[in-house]
Amino acid sequence: MANSSKQPIVPEARDAMNKFKMEAASEVGVNLKQGYNGNLTSKEACSVGGQMVKKMIQAYESGMQ
């Protein structure tokens, strides 16, 4: 059964994901703050998410070698 709440399956992962998100935002020049970031444009939010996916794919591919 899927986890339908916004709570991570592994609660300890929250801090790591927040750190990862902040690093990705910094890399693409988006100024995130801790907590709610509802003032972001769609373009900024997509840039952060896209950077996170890019880094996850790169990490996966390096683990395959």
Residue, then its C-alpha position, 0 to 999 in steps of 0.5 A: m500500500a502506498n504512503s498517501s500522506k506527505q510524510p516520508i516513509v523513512p522520517e530520518a530522510r527528511d533532513a537529507m532531502n531538504k539539504f539535497k533540495m537546498e544544494a540543487a537550488s543553489e546550483v541553479g541560482v534559486n534562492l530557497k529559504q527554510g520552510y514554505n517557498g510559495n513565492l517561487t515561480s513555476k520555472e524556479a520550482c521546476s529548475v530545482g526539481g530538474q536539478m535534483v533528478k539530474k543529480m540522482i541520475q548521475a549518482y545512479e549511473s556512477g554507481m553502475q560503473 
